[in-house]
Amino acid sequence: MTILVTGGTGTLGRRVVDALEQTGAEVRSLSRGKRAPLQDHIGVEADLLSKDDLTAALAGVTTVIHCAHDSSTPDNSIAGTTNLLEACKAAGVGHFVYIGIAGIETSADFPYYAVKLEEERRIAASGIPYSILRAAQFHNLVHAVLTRLNTAPMLMYVPRGVVLRPVDIRTVADRLADLALGPPRGRCRDLVGPEERPLESLAKQWLRARGQWKIVFAFPSKAPGFKAFATLTRGDADKAGPDFALWLAENVQRPKRRR
């Protein structure tokens, strides 16, 4: 079995490659440009918009895990996924694994989620046996959102009504690796973290971990991204992995006090 991971040097793809290597699987990671090297695998430089690149990259591949996504150019993302599916079919790939986002049907008018849903539809219609795993927001995404909101000196303003089920990225990577090593399952159960938390609660915990003592003020927001976030906790899902507190303990350091 040879597994190709698209976006294999990215935030998620890098961890998927690592999880697969720990099982002894033969892994290739595909990236659009040269990135920091990963150990013990074959790196492939290819553009999903180039059919010739994909034909070469898929030679001998039995399973594909599609982690690459161009959020800045939605049309390119859909075109790249379509090209990849066509190339997989021509190469005789027997299993196509895709990472989606839990709960996005209720926010299909949000452009990024609309693209992910369209890619899922094309995968299901491709005729290639597939597994689609939808996951909740990663802890590091919550960290990035809170960092952007943390601008005022004494207060932290967060949008009201946003409830998340953040999941550890390593948990998602492990699940994708398990899926790739098994038979196609179609639409899999969603994967979320162990907690369902309002964003203001996560913000308070995040501030404490950083040694910041601010008042968290929740305000109504009409921003499309936060509006979309507000509906992502709907639906049943598998709960797994460490919680946000453990992620903070491992990844966020308090600044040292000045003497």
C-alpha positions in Angstrom: 0.0 0.0 0.0 1.3 3.4 -1.0 -0.4 6.5 0.4 -0.1 10.0 -1.0 -0.9 12.9 1.3 -1.7 16.2 -0.4 -0.7 19.2 1.6 1.8 16.8 3.3 4.0 19.6 4.6 1.1 21.7 6.0 -0.3 22.0 9.5 -2.5 18.9 9.3 -0.8 17.0 6.5 2.6 17.0 8.3 1.0 15.2 11.2 -0.9 12.8 9.0 2.4 11.8 7.4 3.9 11.3 10.8 1.0 9.1 12.0 1.2 7.0 8.9 5.0 6.6 9.2 4.6 5.3 12.7 2.5 2.4 11.3 5.2 1.5 8.8 3.1 2.5 5.8 4.8 3.7 2.6 4.0 7.4 2.4 4.5 10.2 -0.1 3.7 13.8 0.7 2.7 16.1 -2.0 3.2 19.9 -1.7 3.0 22.7 -4.3 6.5 24.1 -3.4 9.6 23.2 -1.6 9.0 23.1 2.2 11.0 21.9 5.2 11.8 18.3 4.7 10.1 15.5 6.6 11.8 12.3 7.7 11.5 8.8 6.2 9.2 9.6 3.3 9.2 10.5 -0.3 8.4 14.2 -1.0 6.6 15.1 -4.2 6.5 18.6 -5.6 3.3 19.1 -7.7 0.6 21.5 -8.5 -3.0 20.3 -8.2 -3.9 22.5 -11.2 -1.4 20.6 -13.3 -2.7 17.3 -14.7 0.8 16.2 -15.8 2.2 16.7 -12.3 -0.6 14.7 -10.8 -0.2 11.8 -13.2 3.5 11.5 -12.2 2.7 11.9 -8.4 0.1 9.2 -8.4 2.1 6.5 -10.1 1.8 3.4 -7.9 -0.4 5.1 -5.3 -3.3 3.1 -3.9 -4.7 5.6 -1.4 -4.9 9.4 -1.3 -5.5 11.6 1.7 -6.5 15.0 0.5 -5.4 17.7 3.1 -4.5 20.4 0.6 -6.9 23.4 0.4 -6.5 26.8 -1.2 -8.7 29.0 1.1 -7.5 32.2 -0.6 -8.7 31.2 -4.1 -11.8 29.0 -3.8 -12.0 28.3 -7.6 -8.5 27.0 -7.6 -9.3 24.7 -4.6 -12.3 23.2 -6.4 -10.4 22.9 -9.7 -7.5 21.3 -7.9 -9.7 18.7 -6.1 -11.5 18.0 -9.4 -8.2 17.4 -11.2 -7.0 15.2 -8.4 -10.1 13.1 -8.5 -9.8 12.6 -12.3 -6.1 11.7 -12.0 -6.9 9.2 -9.2 -9.6 7.6 -11.3 -7.1 7.3 -14.2 -4.4 5.9 -11.9 -6.7 3.3 -10.4 -6.6 4.7 -6.8 -8.8 2.6 -4.7 -9.5 4.9 -1.7 -9.8 8.7 -1.5 -9.8 10.2 2.1 -11.0 13.8 2.6 -11.0 16.1 5.6 -14.1 18.2 5.9 -15.5 20.5 8.6 -18.1 19.4 11.1 -21.5 21.1 11.0 -21.0 23.2 7.9 -24.3 22.3 6.2 -26.0 25.0 8.3 -23.5 27.7 7.1 -23.3 26.8 3.4 -23.6 30.5 2.5 -20.2 31.1 4.0 -17.8 30.9 1.0 -15.1 28.8 2.6 -17.7 26.2 3.8 -19.4 26.3 0.4 -16.2 25.2 -1.2 -15.7 22.4 1.2 -19.2 21.1 0.6 -18.8 21.3 -3.1 -15.6 19.3 -2.9 -17.4 16.7 -0.8 -20.2 16.5 -3.5 -17.6 16.0 -6.2 -15.8 13.3 -4.3 -19.1 11.4 -3.7 -20.0 11.6 -7.4 -16.5 10.6 -8.6 -17.0 6.9 -8.6 -13.9 6.4 -6.4 -14.4 4.6 -3.1 -14.0 7.3 -0.4 -14.0 8.2 3.2 -15.0 11.7 4.3 -14.1 12.8 7.9 -15.5 16.0 9.1 -13.7 17.5 12.1 -14.2 20.4 14.5 -11.9 23.4 14.7 -8.4 22.7 15.8 -7.0 24.1 19.0 -4.4 26.1 17.2 -7.2 27.8 15.1 -9.0 28.8 18.3 -5.6 30.2 19.5 -5.2 32.1 16.2 -8.7 33.6 16.5 -8.2 34.7 20.1 -4.9 36.2 19.3 -6.5 38.4 16.6 -9.2 39.4 19.1 -6.8 40.3 21.9 -6.0 43.9 20.9 -7.5 46.1 23.6 -5.4 46.9 26.7 -7.9 46.1 29.5 -10.8 44.3 27.7 -11.1 41.4 25.3 -14.1 41.6 23.0 -15.4 38.3 21.6 -18.5 37.6 19.5 -21.5 36.4 21.4 -23.2 33.1 20.6 -20.2 31.3 19.2 -19.9 27.8 20.7 -17.1 25.4 19.6 -16.0 21.8 20.1 -12.3 22.3 19.5 -10.3 19.1 18.8 -6.6 18.3 18.9 -5.0 18.3 15.5 -3.0 15.1 16.4 -6.3 13.3 17.1 -7.6 14.2 13.7 -4.4 13.2 12.0 -4.5 9.8 13.7 -8.1 9.2 12.6 -7.3 10.1 9.0 -4.4 7.7 9.1 -6.6 4.9 10.5 -9.2 5.6 7.8 -6.5 5.4 5.0 -5.3 2.1 6.3 -8.8 0.5 6.3 -11.6 0.1 3.7 -13.5 3.1 2.4 -16.3 4.1 4.7 -18.1 6.8 2.8 -19.3 9.6 5.1 -17.8 8.9 8.5 -18.9 10.1 11.9 -17.8 13.6 12.7 -14.8 14.0 15.0 -14.8 16.7 17.7 -13.0 17.5 21.0 -14.3 16.4 24.4 -15.8 19.8 25.3 -18.5 22.1 24.0 -17.5 25.6 25.0 -18.6 29.2 24.3 -15.9 31.3 22.8 -15.9 33.7 25.8 -15.1 30.7 28.1 -12.3 29.6 25.9 -11.0 33.2 25.9 -10.9 33.5 29.7 -9.0 30.2 29.9 -6.6 31.4 27.1 -5.9 34.7 28.9 -5.2 33.0 32.2 -2.7 30.6 30.5 -0.9 33.7 29.1 -0.9 35.4 32.4 -3.2 38.2 31.2 -6.0 39.4 33.5 -8.6 41.1 31.3 -12.3 41.4 31.3 -13.9 39.3 28.5 -16.8 41.1 27.0 -19.2 39.3 24.6 -20.8 41.4 21.9 -23.2 40.7 19.0 -21.3 40.3 15.7 -22.5 40.1 12.2 -19.1 39.1 10.8 -19.7 36.2 8.3 -17.0 34.0 9.8 -18.3 34.2 13.4 -21.9 33.8 12.2 -20.8 30.6 10.5 -19.0 29.4 13.6 -22.2 29.8 15.7 -23.9 26.8 14.1 -21.0 24.3 14.0 -21.9 22.4 17.1 -25.0 20.8 15.7 -25.1 17.1 15.0 -23.9 14.0 16.7 -20.1 13.2 16.7 -17.3 11.2 18.2 -15.6 13.0 21.0 -11.9 12.3 21.4 -8.5 13.8 22.2 -7.2 16.2 24.9 -9.1 19.3 25.8 -8.1 22.9 25.3 -6.6 23.2 28.8 -4.0 20.5 28.0 -3.3 22.1 24.6 -2.6 25.4 26.4 -0.3 23.8 28.9 1.7 22.2 26.1 1.8 25.2 23.7 1.3 28.5 25.5 3.9 29.9 27.9 3.3 32.6 30.5 5.6 35.6 30.1 8.2 35.8 32.7 7.6 38.4 35.4 10.0 41.3 35.5 11.9 41.7 38.7 
